[in-house]
């Protein structure tokens, strides 16, 4: 049975679900920083997913990156799996702008996280509602 890693539960807000992945928002308003987590148990590496899930993860990642680049006027999209702290397979999809607090350095460990207000989260979800229509279920909404 799939269970989301406790560190991701603590650090992120659930936005909703693609067919394969939970979509999380890192609770740090320094950057629009999203995380895709395939709902598969005991998977820590990309190659541990079967071929269909690998294709689906890549589809969801590239769709999300494209949507975020346009929605948040990114100068660069950072997409990565690391897993050095959280071993559960997860894909970071981070909007980077030349004026963000860490540019051009990586976002990890650069500045203390600044939690979102409820109003900020609502604005982000509203923006995503306009563009995430294909096979996406927002958290708290029934299918």
DSSP file (Angstrom, degrees, kcal/mol; ACC not computed):
  #  RESIDUE AA STRUCTURE BP1 BP2  ACC     N-H-->O    O-->H-N    N-H-->O    O-->H-N    TCO  KAPPA ALPHA  PHI   PSI    X-CA   Y-CA   Z-CA
    1    1 A X              0   0    0      0, 0.0     2,-0.2     0, 0.0    39,-0.1   0.000 360.0 360.0 360.0 132.4    0.0    0.0    0.0
    2    2 A X        +     0   0    0     37,-0.2     2,-0.4    39,-0.1    39,-0.1  -0.472 360.0 178.3 -72.7 135.0    1.4    3.4   -1.0
    3    3 A X        -     0   0    0     -2,-0.2     2,-0.2    37,-0.1    37,-0.1  -0.995  29.4-120.9-136.0 131.6    2.2    5.9    1.8
    4    4 A X        -     0   0    0     -2,-0.4     5,-0.1     1,-0.1    35,-0.0  -0.523  40.4 -99.8 -71.7 134.2    3.6    9.3    1.3
    5    5 A X     >  -     0   0    0     -2,-0.2     4,-2.1     1,-0.1     3,-0.2  -0.221  27.5-126.1 -52.9 139.1    7.0    9.9    3.0
    6    6 A X  H  > S+     0   0    0      1,-0.2     4,-2.1     2,-0.2     5,-0.2   0.826 108.5  56.6 -62.8 -32.8    6.5   11.7    6.3
    7    7 A X  H  > S+     0   0    0      2,-0.2     4,-2.3     1,-0.2    -1,-0.2   0.915 108.5  46.9 -65.8 -41.4    9.1   14.4    5.3
    8    8 A X  H  > S+     0   0    0     -3,-0.2     4,-1.6     1,-0.2    -2,-0.2   0.889 110.5  53.4 -65.9 -38.2    7.1   15.2    2.2
    9    9 A X  H  < S+     0   0    0     -4,-2.1    -2,-0.2     1,-0.2    -1,-0.2   0.898 113.6  43.2 -60.6 -40.3    3.9   15.3    4.2
   10   10 A X  H  < S+     0   0    0     -4,-2.1    -2,-0.2     1,-0.2    -1,-0.2   0.870 120.5  38.8 -73.2 -38.5    5.5   17.8    6.6
   11   11 A X  H  < S+     0   0    0     -4,-2.3    16,-2.9    -5,-0.2     2,-0.3   0.572 112.9  54.2 -92.3 -10.6    7.2   20.0    4.0
   12   12 A X  E  <  -A   26   0A   0     -4,-1.6     2,-0.4    14,-0.3    14,-0.2  -0.785  63.9-134.6-129.7 164.5    4.5   20.1    1.3
   13   13 A X  E     -A   25   0A   0     12,-2.5    12,-2.8    -2,-0.3     2,-0.5  -0.958  31.6-118.8-115.4 136.1    0.8   20.8    0.6
   14   14 A X  E     +A   24   0A   0     -2,-0.4    10,-0.2    10,-0.2     3,-0.1  -0.641  31.6 174.5 -77.7 123.2   -1.2   18.4   -1.5
   15   15 A X  E     -     0   0A   0      8,-3.0   124,-3.1    -2,-0.5     2,-0.3   0.829  53.3 -85.5 -91.7 -42.9   -2.5   20.0   -4.7
   16   16 A X  E     -AB  23 138A   0      7,-1.5     7,-3.2   122,-0.3     2,-0.4  -0.983  46.7 -63.6 165.6-156.9   -4.1   16.9   -6.2
   17   17 A X  E     -AB  22 137A   0    120,-2.8   120,-2.7    -2,-0.3     5,-0.2  -0.986  18.3-163.8-136.5 133.6   -3.5   13.9   -8.4
   18   18 A X        -     0   0    0      3,-3.0   118,-0.1    -2,-0.4   117,-0.1  -0.441  57.1 -86.4 -87.0 176.0   -2.5   13.0  -11.9
   19   19 A X  S    S+     0   0    0    116,-0.4   117,-0.1    -2,-0.2     3,-0.1   0.867 125.3  15.9 -55.9 -36.3   -3.2    9.4  -13.0
   20   20 A X  S    S+     0   0    0     36,-0.1    19,-2.6     1,-0.1     2,-0.3   0.819 121.4  52.9-102.4 -41.2    0.2    8.3  -11.5
   21   21 A X  E     - C   0  38A   0     17,-0.2    -3,-3.0    35,-0.1     2,-0.3  -0.724  65.5-129.3-113.1 145.8    1.5   11.0   -9.2
   22   22 A X  E     -AC  17  37A   0     15,-2.5    15,-2.1    -2,-0.3     2,-0.6  -0.666  30.7-139.5 -70.6 142.0    0.4   13.1   -6.3
   23   23 A X  E     -AC  16  36A   0     -7,-3.2    -8,-3.0    -2,-0.3    -7,-1.5  -0.958  25.9-176.3-107.7 119.3    1.1   16.7   -7.1
   24   24 A X  E     -AC  14  35A   0     11,-3.0    11,-2.3    -2,-0.6     2,-0.5  -0.814  21.2-142.7-113.0 152.6    2.6   18.5   -4.1
   25   25 A X  E     -AC  13  34A   0    -12,-2.8   -12,-2.5    -2,-0.3     9,-0.2  -0.978  25.2-125.5-112.9 119.5    3.5   22.2   -3.5
   26   26 A X  E     -A   12   0A   0      7,-3.0     2,-2.7    -2,-0.5     7,-0.4  -0.467  25.7-122.0 -61.3 130.6    6.6   22.7   -1.4
   27   27 A X  S    S+     0   0    0    -16,-2.9     2,-0.3    -2,-0.2    -1,-0.1  -0.386  80.3 106.2 -79.7  66.8    5.5   25.0    1.4
   28   28 A X    >   -     0   0    0     -2,-2.7     3,-1.5     3,-0.3     5,-0.3  -0.850  52.4-164.2-147.4 103.3    8.1   27.7    0.5
   29   29 A X  T 3  S+     0   0    0     85,-3.8     3,-0.1    -2,-0.3    86,-0.1   0.415  76.1  88.6 -75.7   4.7    6.9   30.8   -1.2
   30   30 A X  T 3  S+     0   0    0      1,-0.2    71,-0.4    84,-0.2     2,-0.3   0.801 105.0   9.5 -65.0 -27.5   10.4   31.8   -2.3
   31   31 A X  S <  S-     0   0    0     -3,-1.5     2,-1.3    -5,-0.1    -3,-0.3  -0.995  79.4-109.4-149.4 144.7    9.8   29.7   -5.4
   32   32 A X        +     0   0    0     63,-0.3    63,-2.8    -2,-0.3     2,-0.5  -0.708  55.4 173.5 -72.1 100.1    6.9   28.0   -7.2
   33   33 A X  E     - D   0  94A   0     -2,-1.3    -7,-3.0    -7,-0.4     2,-0.3  -0.950   9.1-178.1-124.0 111.8    8.3   24.5   -6.3
   34   34 A X  E     -CD  25  93A   0     59,-2.5    59,-3.0    -2,-0.5     2,-0.4  -0.767  11.0-156.2-113.0 155.6    6.2   21.4   -7.1
   35   35 A X  E     -CD  24  92A   0    -11,-2.3   -11,-3.0    -2,-0.3     2,-0.5  -0.996   3.4-155.4-135.5 129.0    6.9   17.8   -6.4
   36   36 A X  E     -CD  23  91A   0     55,-2.6    55,-2.9    -2,-0.4     2,-0.5  -0.899  11.7-171.7-101.3 129.8    5.5   14.8   -8.3
   37   37 A X  E     -C   22   0A   0    -15,-2.1   -15,-2.5    -2,-0.5    53,-0.2  -0.949  20.6-133.7-125.1 110.6    5.3   11.5   -6.3
   38   38 A X  E     -C   21   0A   0     -2,-0.5     2,-2.3    51,-0.3   -17,-0.2  -0.409  21.0-126.2 -60.8 133.2    4.4    8.3   -8.1
   39   39 A X  S    S+     0   0    0    -19,-2.6     2,-0.4    -2,-0.1   -37,-0.2  -0.453  70.1 119.8 -82.7  68.1    1.8    6.4   -6.0
   40   40 A X    >   -     0   0    0     -2,-2.3     3,-0.6    49,-0.1     2,-0.2  -0.998  62.4-120.0-131.9 135.3    3.9    3.2   -6.0
   41   41 A X  T 3  S+     0   0    0     -2,-0.4   -39,-0.1     1,-0.2     3,-0.1  -0.466  84.8   5.3 -80.4 147.8    5.1    1.5   -2.9
   42   42 A X  T 3  S+     0   0    0      1,-0.2     2,-0.5    -2,-0.2    -1,-0.2   0.845  86.8 138.7  53.8  44.0    8.8    0.9   -2.2
   43   43 A X    <   +     0   0    0     -3,-0.6    46,-2.8    -5,-0.1    -1,-0.2  -0.979  13.4 155.1-118.9 123.3   10.1    2.8   -5.2
   44   44 A X        +     0   0    0     -2,-0.5     2,-0.3    44,-0.3    46,-0.2   0.518  61.7  51.8-119.6 -12.8   13.2    4.9   -4.8
   45   45 A X  S >  S-     0   0    0     44,-0.1     3,-1.5     1,-0.1     4,-0.4  -0.940  76.4-124.5-129.4 149.2   14.7    5.0   -8.3
   46   46 A X  G >  S+     0   0    0     -2,-0.3     3,-1.8     1,-0.3    -1,-0.1   0.892 110.0  58.7 -54.6 -43.1   13.2    5.8  -11.8
   47   47 A X  G 3  S+     0   0    0      1,-0.3    -1,-0.3    -3,-0.1     7,-0.1   0.612  92.2  69.5 -69.2 -10.3   14.3    2.4  -13.2
   48   48 A X  G <  S+     0   0    0     -3,-1.5    -1,-0.3     2,-0.1     2,-0.2   0.641  83.0  87.4 -80.4 -14.5   12.3    0.6  -10.5
   49   49 A X  S <  S-     0   0    0     -3,-1.8    -9,-0.0    -4,-0.4     2,-0.0  -0.575  89.7-110.7 -77.3 146.8    9.1    1.8  -12.2
   50   50 A X     >  -     0   0    0     -2,-0.2     4,-2.4     1,-0.1     5,-0.2  -0.291  37.8 -96.7 -70.4 169.1    7.8   -0.4  -15.0
   51   51 A X  H  > S+     0   0    0      1,-0.2     4,-2.2     2,-0.2     5,-0.2   0.864 123.9  51.1 -59.2 -40.8    8.0    0.9  -18.5
   52   52 A X  H  > S+     0   0    0      1,-0.2     4,-2.3     2,-0.2    -1,-0.2   0.915 111.8  47.1 -64.9 -42.0    4.4    2.2  -18.6
   53   53 A X  H  > S+     0   0    0      2,-0.2     4,-2.9     1,-0.2    -2,-0.2   0.868 109.3  54.7 -68.0 -35.7    4.9    4.1  -15.3
   54   54 A X  H  X S+     0   0    0     -4,-2.4     4,-2.2     2,-0.2    -2,-0.2   0.935 110.8  45.5 -60.9 -45.4    8.2    5.5  -16.5
   55   55 A X  H  X S+     0   0    0     -4,-2.2     4,-2.5     2,-0.2    -2,-0.2   0.913 113.8  49.3 -63.3 -42.6    6.4    6.9  -19.6
   56   56 A X  H  X S+     0   0    0     -4,-2.3     4,-2.8     2,-0.2     5,-0.2   0.904 109.9  50.9 -65.6 -41.5    3.5    8.2  -17.5
   57   57 A X  H  X S+     0   0    0     -4,-2.9     4,-2.6     2,-0.2    -1,-0.2   0.929 112.1  47.1 -61.0 -44.5    5.9    9.9  -15.0
   58   58 A X  H  X S+     0   0    0     -4,-2.2     4,-2.7     2,-0.2     5,-0.3   0.901 112.0  51.0 -64.9 -39.7    7.7   11.6  -17.9
   59   59 A X  H  X S+     0   0    0     -4,-2.5     4,-2.4     2,-0.2     5,-0.2   0.943 113.4  44.1 -60.9 -48.3    4.4   12.7  -19.4
   60   60 A X  H  X S+     0   0    0     -4,-2.8     4,-2.3     1,-0.2    -2,-0.2   0.882 114.6  50.5 -65.9 -38.4    3.2   14.2  -16.1
   61   61 A X  H  X S+     0   0    0     -4,-2.6     4,-2.8    -5,-0.2    -2,-0.2   0.943 113.7  42.5 -65.5 -48.8    6.6   15.9  -15.5
   62   62 A X  H  X S+     0   0    0     -4,-2.7     4,-2.3     2,-0.2     5,-0.2   0.885 114.4  51.3 -70.0 -37.1    6.8   17.5  -18.9
   63   63 A X  H  X S+     0   0    0     -4,-2.4     4,-2.4    -5,-0.3    -1,-0.2   0.950 113.4  45.5 -60.4 -48.5    3.2   18.6  -18.9
   64   64 A X  H  X S+     0   0    0     -4,-2.3     4,-3.0    -5,-0.2     5,-0.2   0.926 111.9  51.2 -61.7 -45.8    3.6   20.1  -15.5
   65   65 A X  H  X S+     0   0    0     -4,-2.8     4,-2.5     1,-0.2    -1,-0.2   0.907 111.6  47.4 -59.8 -42.4    6.9   21.8  -16.4
   66   66 A X  H  X S+     0   0    0     -4,-2.3     4,-1.9     2,-0.2    -1,-0.2   0.926 113.6  47.3 -65.1 -44.6    5.3   23.3  -19.5
   67   67 A X  H  X S+     0   0    0     -4,-2.4     4,-2.9    -5,-0.2    -2,-0.2   0.922 114.5  46.8 -61.8 -45.3    2.2   24.5  -17.6
   68   68 A X  H  X S+     0   0    0     -4,-3.0     4,-2.7     2,-0.2     6,-0.3   0.890 107.9  55.8 -67.2 -39.5    4.3   26.0  -14.8
   69   69 A X  H  <>S+     0   0    0     -4,-2.5     5,-1.7    -5,-0.2     4,-0.4   0.932 116.7  36.7 -58.1 -46.2    6.8   27.8  -17.2
   70   70 A X  H ><5S+     0   0    0     -4,-1.9     3,-0.6     3,-0.2    -2,-0.2   0.918 119.0  48.4 -72.5 -44.3    3.9   29.6  -18.9
   71   71 A X  H 3<5S+     0   0    0     -4,-2.9    -2,-0.2     1,-0.2    -3,-0.2   0.855 123.0  31.1 -66.8 -37.6    1.8   30.2  -15.8
   72   72 A X  T 3<5S-     0   0    0     -4,-2.7    -1,-0.2    -5,-0.2    -2,-0.2   0.221 104.3-119.6-110.8  13.5    4.6   31.5  -13.6
   73   73 A X  T < 5 -     0   0    0     -3,-0.6    -3,-0.2    -4,-0.4    -4,-0.1   0.919  42.2-165.2  50.7  54.4    6.7   33.2  -16.3
   74   74 A X      < -     0   0    0     -5,-1.7    23,-0.2    -6,-0.3     3,-0.1  -0.394  28.2-160.4 -71.2 144.1    9.8   31.1  -15.6
   75   75 A X  S    S+     0   0    0     21,-2.6     2,-0.3     1,-0.4    22,-0.2   0.721  85.8   2.5 -84.9 -29.2   13.2   32.0  -16.9
   76   76 A X  E     -E   96   0A   0     20,-1.8    20,-2.5     2,-0.0     2,-0.5  -0.979  67.1-138.4-156.1 142.3   14.3   28.4  -16.4
   77   77 A X  E     -E   95   0A   0     -2,-0.3     2,-0.6    18,-0.2    18,-0.2  -0.921  13.9-154.3-104.2 129.7   12.6   25.2  -15.2
   78   78 A X  E     +E   94   0A   0     16,-2.7    16,-3.2    -2,-0.5     2,-0.4  -0.920  16.8 177.5-102.0 122.4   14.6   22.9  -12.8
   79   79 A X  E     +E   93   0A   0     -2,-0.6     2,-0.3    14,-0.2    14,-0.2  -0.993  16.2 141.3-127.7 125.3   13.5   19.3  -13.0
   80   80 A X  E     -E   92   0A   0     12,-1.9    12,-3.4    -2,-0.4     2,-0.4  -0.995  41.4-146.8-161.8 151.1   15.3   16.7  -10.9
   81   81 A X        +     0   0    0     -2,-0.3    10,-0.1    10,-0.2     8,-0.1  -0.992  32.3 151.4-115.0 133.0   15.1   13.5   -8.8
   82   82 A X        -     0   0    0     -2,-0.4    -1,-0.1     8,-0.4     9,-0.1   0.614  17.6-176.6-123.1 -68.7   17.6   13.4   -6.0
   83   83 A X        +     0   0    0      5,-0.1     6,-0.0     7,-0.1    -2,-0.0   0.700  38.3 129.7  76.8  18.7   16.4   11.4   -3.1
   84   84 A X  S    S+     0   0    0      1,-0.1     3,-0.2     3,-0.0    -1,-0.1   0.836  89.0  19.7 -73.8 -30.9   19.4   12.0   -0.8
   85   85 A X  S    S+     0   0    0      1,-0.3     2,-0.6     2,-0.0    -1,-0.1   0.817 135.1  37.1-101.6 -47.8   17.2   13.0    2.1
   86   86 A X        -     0   0    0      1,-0.1    -1,-0.3     2,-0.1     4,-0.1  -0.933  67.2-168.3-108.2 112.1   13.9   11.5    1.1
   87   87 A X        +     0   0    0     -2,-0.6    -1,-0.1    -3,-0.2     3,-0.1   0.753  55.9 104.5 -76.0 -22.7   14.5    8.1   -0.6
   88   88 A X  S    S-     0   0    0      1,-0.1   -44,-0.3   -46,-0.0    -2,-0.1  -0.376  90.0 -98.4 -59.1 132.4   10.9    7.8   -1.9
   89   89 A X        +     0   0    0    -46,-2.8   -51,-0.3   -49,-0.1     2,-0.3  -0.310  60.3 156.4 -57.1 126.1   10.9    8.5   -5.6
   90   90 A X        -     0   0    0    -46,-0.2     2,-0.5   -53,-0.2    -8,-0.4  -0.984  33.9-139.1-153.1 146.8    9.8   12.1   -6.3
   91   91 A X  E     -D   36   0A   0    -55,-2.9   -55,-2.6    -2,-0.3     2,-0.4  -0.934  13.5-146.1-113.7 120.5   10.4   14.6   -9.1
   92   92 A X  E     -DE  35  80A   0    -12,-3.4   -12,-1.9    -2,-0.5     2,-0.4  -0.697  14.3-176.0 -82.4 133.8   11.1   18.2   -8.3
   93   93 A X  E     -DE  34  79A   0    -59,-3.0   -59,-2.5    -2,-0.4     2,-0.5  -0.910  14.5-179.5-131.5 103.1    9.7   20.7  -10.8
   94   94 A X  E     -DE  33  78A   0    -16,-3.2   -16,-2.7    -2,-0.4     2,-0.5  -0.901  25.7-138.4-119.0 128.7   10.8   24.2   -9.8
   95   95 A X  E     - E   0  77A   0    -63,-2.8     2,-0.4    -2,-0.5   -63,-0.3  -0.713  26.2-166.3 -80.5 123.9   10.1   27.5  -11.5
   96   96 A X  E     - E   0  76A   0    -20,-2.5   -21,-2.6    -2,-0.5   -20,-1.8  -0.928   8.6-176.1-116.1 140.6   13.2   29.6  -11.5
   97   97 A X    >   -     0   0    0     -2,-0.4     3,-2.2   -23,-0.2     6,-0.3  -0.964  37.0-120.1-130.3 149.3   13.4   33.3  -12.2
   98   98 A X  T 3  S+     0   0    0     -2,-0.4    -1,-0.1     1,-0.3   -24,-0.0   0.733 115.2  51.6 -60.1 -21.6   16.4   35.5  -12.5
   99   99 A X  T 3  S+     0   0    0      3,-0.0    -1,-0.3     2,-0.0     2,-0.1   0.313  82.3 117.1 -99.3   8.9   15.0   37.6   -9.6
  100  100 A X  S X  S-     0   0    0     -3,-2.2     3,-0.9     1,-0.1   -69,-0.1  -0.381  79.7-106.8 -75.6 161.9   14.4   34.7   -7.2
  101  101 A X  T 3  S+     0   0    0    -71,-0.4    -1,-0.1     1,-0.3   -70,-0.1   0.669 115.4  38.4 -65.9 -18.7   16.3   34.8   -3.9
  102  102 A X  T >  S+     0   0    0    -72,-0.1     3,-2.1     3,-0.1    -1,-0.3   0.542  87.4 169.4-107.6  -8.9   18.7   31.9   -4.9
  103  103 A X  T <   +     0   0    0     -3,-0.9     3,-0.1     1,-0.3    -5,-0.0  -0.194  66.9   6.9 -54.3 135.9   19.3   32.7   -8.6
  104  104 A X  T 3  S+     0   0    0      1,-0.1    -1,-0.3     0, 0.0     3,-0.1  -0.947 117.5  78.2 -95.5  10.2   21.5   31.3  -10.2
  105  105 A X  S <  S-     0   0    0     -3,-2.1    -1,-0.1     1,-0.1    -3,-0.1  -0.226  93.2 -83.5 -73.1 164.8   22.3   28.8   -7.4
  106  106 A X        -     0   0    0      1,-0.1    -1,-0.1    -3,-0.1     4,-0.0  -0.279  33.2-128.3 -62.6 157.4   20.3   25.7   -6.6
  107  107 A X  S >> S+     0   0    0      2,-0.1     3,-1.5    -3,-0.1     4,-0.5   0.738  74.0 109.6 -80.4 -23.6   17.3   26.3   -4.3
  108  108 A X  T 34 S-     0   0    0      1,-0.3    -2,-0.1     2,-0.1     0, 0.0  -0.345  97.8 -14.8 -63.0 122.4   18.2   23.5   -1.8
  109  109 A X  T 34 S+     0   0    0      2,-0.2    -1,-0.3    -2,-0.2     3,-0.1   0.608 101.9 115.2  68.3  13.8   19.4   24.9    1.5
  110  110 A X  T <4 S+     0   0    0     -3,-1.5     2,-0.3     1,-0.3    -2,-0.1   0.905  81.0   5.4 -82.4 -43.0   19.9   28.4    0.3
  111  111 A X  S  < S-     0   0    0     -4,-0.5    -1,-0.3     3,-0.0    -2,-0.2  -0.979  86.7 -91.4-142.0 148.7   17.3   30.3    2.3
  112  112 A X        -     0   0    0     -2,-0.3     2,-0.1     1,-0.1   -82,-0.1  -0.334  54.1 -99.5 -59.7 143.1   14.9   29.4    5.1
  113  113 A X        -     0   0    0      1,-0.1     2,-0.6   -85,-0.1   -85,-0.1  -0.396  29.1-151.1 -63.9 137.9   11.5   28.3    3.8
  114  114 A X        -     0   0    0     -2,-0.1   -85,-3.8    -3,-0.1   -84,-0.2  -0.933  21.8-131.4-110.7 104.6    8.9   30.9    3.9
  115  115 A X        -     0   0    0     -2,-0.6   -87,-0.1   -87,-0.2     2,-0.1  -0.173  20.6-112.7 -59.4 148.0    5.5   29.2    4.3
  116  116 A X        -     0   0    0      1,-0.1     2,-0.2     2,-0.0    -1,-0.1  -0.444  23.9-124.6 -72.6 149.6    2.6   30.2    2.0
  117  117 A X     >  -     0   0    0     -2,-0.1     4,-2.1     1,-0.1     5,-0.2  -0.549  29.5-108.5 -82.2 162.5   -0.4   32.0    3.4
  118  118 A X  H  > S+     0   0    0      1,-0.2     4,-2.3     2,-0.2     5,-0.1   0.869 121.6  54.0 -59.3 -36.6   -3.8   30.3    2.7
  119  119 A X  H  > S+     0   0    0      2,-0.2     4,-2.1     1,-0.2    -1,-0.2   0.890 106.6  50.6 -66.4 -40.1   -4.5   33.1    0.3
  120  120 A X  H  > S+     0   0    0      2,-0.2     4,-2.1     1,-0.2    -2,-0.2   0.917 111.0  48.7 -63.6 -43.2   -1.3   32.5   -1.7
  121  121 A X  H  X S+     0   0    0     -4,-2.1     4,-2.8     1,-0.2     5,-0.2   0.920 109.4  52.7 -62.8 -43.4   -2.0   28.8   -2.0
  122  122 A X  H  X S+     0   0    0     -4,-2.3     4,-2.5     1,-0.2    -1,-0.2   0.895 108.5  50.6 -60.1 -40.5   -5.6   29.6   -3.1
  123  123 A X  H  X S+     0   0    0     -4,-2.1     4,-2.2     2,-0.2    -1,-0.2   0.908 111.0  48.4 -64.6 -41.3   -4.2   31.9   -5.9
  124  124 A X  H  X S+     0   0    0     -4,-2.1     4,-2.3     2,-0.2    -2,-0.2   0.940 112.7  47.5 -63.7 -46.9   -1.8   29.2   -7.1
  125  125 A X  H  X S+     0   0    0     -4,-2.8     4,-2.3     1,-0.2    -2,-0.2   0.906 110.4  52.8 -61.9 -41.1   -4.5   26.5   -7.1
  126  126 A X  H  X S+     0   0    0     -4,-2.5     4,-1.0    -5,-0.2    -1,-0.2   0.908 109.1  49.4 -60.9 -41.4   -6.8   29.0   -9.0
  127  127 A X  H >X S+     0   0    0     -4,-2.2     3,-0.6     1,-0.2     4,-0.5   0.918 112.2  48.2 -61.5 -43.2   -4.1   29.5  -11.6
  128  128 A X  H >X S+     0   0    0     -4,-2.3     4,-3.3     1,-0.2     3,-1.0   0.829 101.4  64.2 -69.3 -31.6   -3.6   25.8  -12.0
  129  129 A X  H 3< S+     0   0    0     -4,-2.3    -1,-0.2     1,-0.3    -2,-0.2   0.825  99.0  55.9 -59.0 -31.5   -7.4   25.2  -12.3
  130  130 A X  H << S+     0   0    0     -4,-1.0    -1,-0.3    -3,-0.6    -2,-0.2   0.742 122.9  22.3 -72.4 -23.5   -7.2   27.2  -15.6
  131  131 A X  H << S+     0   0    0     -3,-1.0     2,-1.3    -4,-0.5     3,-0.4   0.671 104.1  76.1-121.6 -24.1   -4.6   25.0  -17.2
  132  132 A X     <  +     0   0    0     -4,-3.3    -1,-0.1     1,-0.2     4,-0.1  -0.693  52.4 124.4 -95.0  86.0   -4.6   21.5  -15.5
  133  133 A X    >   +     0   0    0     -2,-1.3     2,-0.8    -3,-0.1     3,-0.5   0.661  41.1  94.9-111.9 -25.4   -7.6   20.0  -17.0
  134  134 A X  T 3  S-     0   0    0     -3,-0.4     3,-0.1     1,-0.2    -1,-0.1  -0.598 113.7 -35.7 -78.2 107.3   -6.2   16.8  -18.6
  135  135 A X  T 3  S+     0   0    0     -2,-0.8     2,-0.4     1,-0.2  -116,-0.4   0.821 100.6 135.9  54.1  38.2   -6.6   13.9  -16.2
  136  136 A X    <   -     0   0    0     -3,-0.5     2,-0.5  -118,-0.1  -118,-0.2  -0.969  37.3-165.1-122.8 134.9   -6.0   16.0  -13.1
  137  137 A X  E     -B   17   0A   0   -120,-2.7  -120,-2.8    -2,-0.4     2,-0.1  -0.965  17.9-138.1-117.3 116.0   -8.1   15.8   -9.8
  138  138 A X  E >   -B   16   0A   0     -2,-0.5     3,-1.8  -122,-0.2  -122,-0.3  -0.440  35.0 -93.0 -71.6 146.3   -7.6   18.7   -7.4
  139  139 A X  T 3  S+     0   0    0   -124,-3.1    -1,-0.1     1,-0.3     3,-0.1  -0.292 110.4  21.6 -58.8 138.4   -7.4   17.7   -3.7
  140  140 A X  T 3  S+     0   0    0      1,-0.3     2,-0.4    -3,-0.1    -1,-0.3   0.424  99.5 108.2  84.3  -0.8  -10.7   17.8   -1.9
  141  141 A X    <   -     0   0    0     -3,-1.8    -1,-0.3     2,-0.0     2,-0.2  -0.893  66.8-126.4-110.0 140.2  -12.8   17.4   -5.1
  142  142 A X              0   0    0     -2,-0.4    -4,-0.1     1,-0.1    -3,-0.0  -0.502 360.0 360.0 -82.3 154.4  -14.7   14.2   -5.9
  143  143 A X              0   0    0     -2,-0.2    -1,-0.1    -6,-0.1    -2,-0.0   0.466 360.0 360.0 -71.4 360.0  -14.1   12.6   -9.3
